[in-house]
Amino acid sequence: MRAFPTTAAAVVISLFMLCQGVSLAGMGRNTEGNLFRIELRIDPPQPVVGSNAALLDVYDAKSNEKIDDATIEVIPWMTMHSHGSSKKPTVHKQGSGQYRVEDIYYTMEGDWDLLITIQKKGTKDTATFPISHVIKK
Ligand SMILES: [Cu+2]
């Protein structure tokens, strides 16, 4: 019986750490003009100097329908130093409103932003996702 409080505490701490990990890895927001909603998951969850990837789920912000046929551009930008990356990320349509972004290349440690532009049938909207604390592997 003495072990029970310790076990319970361990479970609570594990759940807390799990939630922390999920909140670090997943972010959602509307684009500036409220045309789209983007759910972003970064891979690895702890962003690193060098190559990273991300999964984007794109929805119509009003109807909540998945947006399959969008043209998406992703630009890594280090606002603090006003510079981008040496590589351009590639975006791959996966269907069901999901897009996988490869070659998100952070050239140095620190705080970056992902500038995301979504175009669909003549409409265009943008969103900025902060990618904080990029570290060296
Ligand atoms: Cu920099």
py3Dmol code that shows the C-alpha trace and the ligand (Angstrom):
import py3Dmol

protein = """\
ATOM      1  CA  MET A   1       0.000   0.000   0.000  1.00  0.00           C
ATOM      2  CA  ARG A   2       2.905   2.340   0.674  1.00  0.00           C
ATOM      3  CA  ALA A   3       3.876   2.138  -2.978  1.00  0.00           C
ATOM      4  CA  PHE A   4       0.538   3.475  -4.189  1.00  0.00           C
ATOM      5  CA  PRO A   5       1.117   7.232  -3.721  1.00  0.00           C
ATOM      6  CA  THR A   6       4.497   6.936  -5.469  1.00  0.00           C
ATOM      7  CA  THR A   7       2.928   5.102  -8.416  1.00  0.00           C
ATOM      8  CA  ALA A   8       0.104   7.637  -8.623  1.00  0.00           C
ATOM      9  CA  ALA A   9       2.611  10.488  -8.581  1.00  0.00           C
ATOM     10  CA  ALA A  10       4.633   8.825 -11.353  1.00  0.00           C
ATOM     11  CA  VAL A  11       1.492   8.482 -13.489  1.00  0.00           C
ATOM     12  CA  VAL A  12       0.581  12.150 -12.935  1.00  0.00           C
ATOM     13  CA  ILE A  13       4.114  13.260 -13.821  1.00  0.00           C
ATOM     14  CA  SER A  14       4.152  11.046 -16.941  1.00  0.00           C
ATOM     15  CA  LEU A  15       0.806  12.461 -18.107  1.00  0.00           C
ATOM     16  CA  PHE A  16       2.094  15.972 -17.489  1.00  0.00           C
ATOM     17  CA  MET A  17       5.232  15.309 -19.545  1.00  0.00           C
ATOM     18  CA  LEU A  18       3.149  13.721 -22.312  1.00  0.00           C
ATOM     19  CA  CYS A  19       0.921  16.818 -22.458  1.00  0.00           C
ATOM     20  CA  GLN A  20       3.989  19.054 -22.554  1.00  0.00           C
ATOM     21  CA  GLY A  21       5.359  17.052 -25.465  1.00  0.00           C
ATOM     22  CA  VAL A  22       2.087  17.239 -27.357  1.00  0.00           C
ATOM     23  CA  SER A  23       1.792  20.999 -26.848  1.00  0.00           C
ATOM     24  CA  LEU A  24       5.381  21.468 -28.040  1.00  0.00           C
ATOM     25  CA  ALA A  25       4.805  19.432 -31.179  1.00  0.00           C
ATOM     26  CA  GLY A  26       1.304  20.529 -32.226  1.00  0.00           C
ATOM     27  CA  MET A  27      -0.060  24.001 -32.931  1.00  0.00           C
ATOM     28  CA  GLY A  28      -3.223  25.221 -34.604  1.00  0.00           C
ATOM     29  CA  ARG A  29      -4.298  28.623 -35.844  1.00  0.00           C
ATOM     30  CA  ASN A  30      -6.296  30.485 -38.451  1.00  0.00           C
ATOM     31  CA  THR A  31      -4.611  32.281 -41.319  1.00  0.00           C
ATOM     32  CA  GLU A  32      -4.478  36.113 -41.097  1.00  0.00           C
ATOM     33  CA  GLY A  33      -7.574  36.614 -43.251  1.00  0.00           C
ATOM     34  CA  ASN A  34      -9.451  33.772 -41.512  1.00  0.00           C
ATOM     35  CA  LEU A  35      -9.816  31.811 -44.767  1.00  0.00           C
ATOM     36  CA  PHE A  36      -8.069  28.659 -43.536  1.00  0.00           C
ATOM     37  CA  ARG A  37      -7.214  26.885 -40.320  1.00  0.00           C
ATOM     38  CA  ILE A  38      -3.885  25.092 -40.111  1.00  0.00           C
ATOM     39  CA  GLU A  39      -2.906  22.370 -37.662  1.00  0.00           C
ATOM     40  CA  LEU A  40       0.858  21.994 -37.604  1.00  0.00           C
ATOM     41  CA  ARG A  41       2.883  19.139 -36.132  1.00  0.00           C
ATOM     42  CA  ILE A  42       6.630  19.408 -36.291  1.00  0.00           C
ATOM     43  CA  ASP A  43       8.976  16.440 -36.632  1.00  0.00           C
ATOM     44  CA  PRO A  44      11.080  16.044 -34.576  1.00  0.00           C
ATOM     45  CA  PRO A  45       9.042  17.661 -31.761  1.00  0.00           C
ATOM     46  CA  GLN A  46      12.226  19.376 -30.587  1.00  0.00           C
ATOM     47  CA  PRO A  47      13.339  21.363 -33.662  1.00  0.00           C
ATOM     48  CA  VAL A  48      17.025  21.034 -34.521  1.00  0.00           C
ATOM     49  CA  VAL A  49      19.651  22.829 -36.584  1.00  0.00           C
ATOM     50  CA  GLY A  50      19.600  21.080 -39.977  1.00  0.00           C
ATOM     51  CA  SER A  51      16.714  19.266 -41.623  1.00  0.00           C
ATOM     52  CA  ASN A  52      13.261  19.086 -40.039  1.00  0.00           C
ATOM     53  CA  ALA A  53       9.839  18.061 -41.312  1.00  0.00           C
ATOM     54  CA  ALA A  54       6.241  18.978 -40.494  1.00  0.00           C
ATOM     55  CA  LEU A  55       2.713  17.760 -41.101  1.00  0.00           C
ATOM     56  CA  LEU A  56       0.078  20.334 -42.016  1.00  0.00           C
ATOM     57  CA  ASP A  57      -3.645  19.704 -41.828  1.00  0.00           C
ATOM     58  CA  VAL A  58      -5.520  22.416 -43.698  1.00  0.00           C
ATOM     59  CA  TYR A  59      -9.211  23.230 -43.229  1.00  0.00           C
ATOM     60  CA  ASP A  60     -11.662  25.816 -44.496  1.00  0.00           C
ATOM     61  CA  ALA A  61     -11.956  28.076 -41.432  1.00  0.00           C
ATOM     62  CA  LYS A  62     -15.721  28.510 -41.848  1.00  0.00           C
ATOM     63  CA  SER A  63     -17.009  25.151 -43.118  1.00  0.00           C
ATOM     64  CA  ASN A  64     -14.269  23.084 -41.411  1.00  0.00           C
ATOM     65  CA  GLU A  65     -13.898  21.058 -44.641  1.00  0.00           C
ATOM     66  CA  LYS A  66     -10.477  19.635 -45.393  1.00  0.00           C
ATOM     67  CA  ILE A  67      -8.627  21.522 -48.130  1.00  0.00           C
ATOM     68  CA  ASP A  68      -6.983  19.062 -50.516  1.00  0.00           C
ATOM     69  CA  ASP A  69      -6.160  21.070 -53.604  1.00  0.00           C
ATOM     70  CA  ALA A  70      -4.171  23.973 -52.151  1.00  0.00           C
ATOM     71  CA  THR A  71      -0.786  25.235 -53.239  1.00  0.00           C
ATOM     72  CA  ILE A  72       1.295  25.699 -50.123  1.00  0.00           C
ATOM     73  CA  GLU A  73       4.585  27.485 -49.616  1.00  0.00           C
ATOM     74  CA  VAL A  74       6.580  27.250 -46.385  1.00  0.00           C
ATOM     75  CA  ILE A  75       9.445  29.615 -45.617  1.00  0.00           C
ATOM     76  CA  PRO A  76      11.660  29.290 -42.530  1.00  0.00           C
ATOM     77  CA  TRP A  77      12.451  32.800 -41.293  1.00  0.00           C
ATOM     78  CA  MET A  78      14.595  33.987 -38.386  1.00  0.00           C
ATOM     79  CA  THR A  79      12.883  37.254 -37.516  1.00  0.00           C
ATOM     80  CA  MET A  80      15.461  38.281 -34.910  1.00  0.00           C
ATOM     81  CA  HIS A  81      18.239  38.298 -37.526  1.00  0.00           C
ATOM     82  CA  SER A  82      16.090  39.011 -40.626  1.00  0.00           C
ATOM     83  CA  HIS A  83      17.301  35.986 -42.571  1.00  0.00           C
ATOM     84  CA  GLY A  84      15.877  32.843 -44.061  1.00  0.00           C
ATOM     85  CA  SER A  85      17.356  29.453 -44.804  1.00  0.00           C
ATOM     86  CA  SER A  86      19.758  28.188 -47.455  1.00  0.00           C
ATOM     87  CA  LYS A  87      17.181  25.572 -48.533  1.00  0.00           C
ATOM     88  CA  LYS A  88      13.586  25.795 -49.697  1.00  0.00           C
ATOM     89  CA  PRO A  89      11.202  23.323 -48.071  1.00  0.00           C
ATOM     90  CA  THR A  90       9.221  20.980 -50.316  1.00  0.00           C
ATOM     91  CA  VAL A  91       5.494  20.373 -49.770  1.00  0.00           C
ATOM     92  CA  HIS A  92       3.894  17.029 -50.628  1.00  0.00           C
ATOM     93  CA  LYS A  93       0.128  16.511 -50.857  1.00  0.00           C
ATOM     94  CA  GLN A  94      -0.979  13.471 -48.884  1.00  0.00           C
ATOM     95  CA  GLY A  95      -4.761  13.687 -49.410  1.00  0.00           C
ATOM     96  CA  SER A  96      -7.473  14.262 -46.789  1.00  0.00           C
ATOM     97  CA  GLY A  97      -6.293  17.834 -46.322  1.00  0.00           C
ATOM     98  CA  GLN A  98      -2.845  16.782 -45.166  1.00  0.00           C
ATOM     99  CA  TYR A  99       0.490  17.977 -46.497  1.00  0.00           C
ATOM    100  CA  ARG A 100       3.951  16.817 -45.489  1.00  0.00           C
ATOM    101  CA  VAL A 101       6.697  19.424 -45.518  1.00  0.00           C
ATOM    102  CA  GLU A 102      10.285  18.214 -45.951  1.00  0.00           C
ATOM    103  CA  ASP A 103      13.614  20.038 -45.819  1.00  0.00           C
ATOM    104  CA  ILE A 104      12.665  22.688 -43.290  1.00  0.00           C
ATOM    105  CA  TYR A 105      16.287  23.611 -42.801  1.00  0.00           C
ATOM    106  CA  TYR A 106      17.218  25.770 -39.807  1.00  0.00           C
ATOM    107  CA  THR A 107      20.736  27.114 -40.305  1.00  0.00           C
ATOM    108  CA  MET A 108      21.346  28.161 -36.685  1.00  0.00           C
ATOM    109  CA  GLU A 109      20.099  27.810 -33.115  1.00  0.00           C
ATOM    110  CA  GLY A 110      17.444  30.116 -31.700  1.00  0.00           C
ATOM    111  CA  ASP A 111      13.881  31.198 -32.421  1.00  0.00           C
ATOM    112  CA  TRP A 112      12.527  30.794 -35.944  1.00  0.00           C
ATOM    113  CA  ASP A 113       9.175  31.323 -37.637  1.00  0.00           C
ATOM    114  CA  LEU A 114       7.491  29.282 -40.350  1.00  0.00           C
ATOM    115  CA  LEU A 115       5.770  31.600 -42.827  1.00  0.00           C
ATOM    116  CA  ILE A 116       3.028  29.599 -44.513  1.00  0.00           C
ATOM    117  CA  THR A 117       1.168  30.762 -47.624  1.00  0.00           C
ATOM    118  CA  ILE A 118      -1.912  28.891 -48.816  1.00  0.00           C
ATOM    119  CA  GLN A 119      -3.393  29.482 -52.270  1.00  0.00           C
ATOM    120  CA  LYS A 120      -6.609  27.963 -53.500  1.00  0.00           C
ATOM    121  CA  LYS A 121      -8.588  28.986 -56.600  1.00  0.00           C
ATOM    122  CA  GLY A 122      -7.458  32.607 -56.667  1.00  0.00           C
ATOM    123  CA  THR A 123      -7.609  33.102 -52.897  1.00  0.00           C
ATOM    124  CA  LYS A 124      -4.466  33.457 -50.862  1.00  0.00           C
ATOM    125  CA  ASP A 125      -3.834  33.696 -47.126  1.00  0.00           C
ATOM    126  CA  THR A 126      -0.876  33.440 -44.791  1.00  0.00           C
ATOM    127  CA  ALA A 127      -0.051  32.328 -41.270  1.00  0.00           C
ATOM    128  CA  THR A 128       3.057  32.516 -39.114  1.00  0.00           C
ATOM    129  CA  PHE A 129       3.960  29.739 -36.686  1.00  0.00           C
ATOM    130  CA  PRO A 130       6.675  30.410 -34.107  1.00  0.00           C
ATOM    131  CA  ILE A 131       9.278  27.634 -33.872  1.00  0.00           C
ATOM    132  CA  SER A 132      11.032  28.380 -30.596  1.00  0.00           C
ATOM    133  CA  HIS A 133      14.349  27.133 -29.253  1.00  0.00           C
ATOM    134  CA  VAL A 134      15.858  25.375 -32.236  1.00  0.00           C
ATOM    135  CA  ILE A 135      18.876  23.544 -30.803  1.00  0.00           C
ATOM    136  CA  LYS A 136      21.968  21.771 -32.110  1.00  0.00           C
ATOM    137  CA  LYS A 137      21.570  17.989 -32.322  1.00  0.00           C
TER     138      LYS A 137
END
"""
ligand_1 = """\
1
CU
Cu 20.006 33.889 -37.276
"""
view = py3Dmol.view(width=600, height=400)
view.addModel(protein, "pdb")
view.setStyle({"model": 0}, {"cartoon": {"style": "trace"}})
view.addModel(ligand_1, "xyz")
view.setStyle({"model": 1}, {"stick": {}})
view.zoomTo()
view.show()
